[in-house]
Amino acid sequence: MTQRRDFKGVGIIGTGSYVPEKVITNFDLEKIVETSDEWIRARTGIKERRILDTDKGSSFMAIEAAKKALENAKISPEDIDMIIVATVTPDMMFPSTACLVQESLKCKNAAAFDLEAACSGFLYGLSVAYSFVSSGIYKNILLIGADALSRITDWTDRNTCVLFGDGAGAAIISEVPEGKGVLGLDLGADGEGKNLLKLVAGGSLMPATEKTVKNRLHYIYMEGNEVFKFAVRKMEEISLKIIEKSKLKLEDIDYLVPHQANMRIIESARKKLKLAENKVYVNLEDYGNMSSASIPVALDEAVRKNKIKDNDVILLIGFGGGLTWGAMVIRWYSKGRF
Ligand code: ACO
């Protein structure tokens, strides 16, 4: 272990993302469950989602997103000291998906592990990566949010199957010039909400049996309305808390990249932050909720579309199963990347 060094800032020096080509529209869903394009768009804002081919796992998407992030950061796989994959849909129970990424990309010098905080996974991972870099223990960390929720979606349950999609987003966390990078972070959890959003079978408590399969216990169970109320309250609360904690004012925030679960949830946060509509990145109409991939895919798209510029103060916020939540404020550093 090295000593803490006089670091400057810690931030994101490269991003990348990947979504599968296969599209499932609301009209496709009308054919398999009792729903309508009108209901889905009005209640969620989603029009379509991407679905991973059945012969592939989350690692495939993670690797594709990571390749783009490495290219964007202009660093080689050997320079990566640690790989963190945030996911609730690993390829398998073990080895970790991070180890599969490490092998495929030949990141020979990297430690690798998975992290699970449901839809808050990317923000939890960013906080872990930030801590390792700011302490001086590691220099370059590859963080990926990758989820194939299509694999754990009950396609006969209209309450949930209209909401989710597959994808992966990646970021390289490293040292950045002084004054840039992470300005503040906040994570939280409330296990009392453990039953609102869960997948109960396949773990050590309830291993897979014929009965668990028959009872459809290998799929996401969600009390949508309760999760919705929690999400609106929490997104508003953490947005204000993180601004205060980072010693900023509302007007200091240039751009919001929220978790993409429901347009009504995003809108409530945007209004609380008094941000104009064009100061929020939204792609859930095209992808639905991709769990831990939602924030990094949105971030990568916003950066590549030049919506986020050097020195902008951006706010990332999300919530998910657990219940969990997280927020991070970053002064963007993009010099020389595009
Ligand atoms: N099509 C048509 N009707 C539907 C559908 C559908 N796809 N889904 C539900 N309905 C019906 C319900 O059955 C209900 O009918 P009823 O009144 O006859 O019982 C009615 O619509 C209203 O249901 P509500 O639950 O009150 O609808 P709501 O406005 O809350 O919207 C939604 C539902 C979209 C699920 C919302 O609650 C939501 O977005 N919740 C948060 C979801 C979320 O963010 N989850 C995070 C998961 S991420 C993770 O960690 C994996």
Boltz pocket constraint, residues with backbone or C-beta under 6 A from the ligand:
constraints:
  - pocket:
      binder: B
      contacts: [[A, 34], [A, 35], [A, 36], [A, 39], [A, 40], [A, 43], [A, 44], [A, 118], [A, 119], [A, 158], [A, 159], [A, 160], [A, 162], [A, 197], [A, 222], [A, 223], [A, 224], [A, 225], [A, 226], [A, 227], [A, 228], [A, 231], [A, 261], [A, 262], [A, 289], [A, 291], [A, 319], [A, 320], [A, 321]]
      max_distance: 6.0
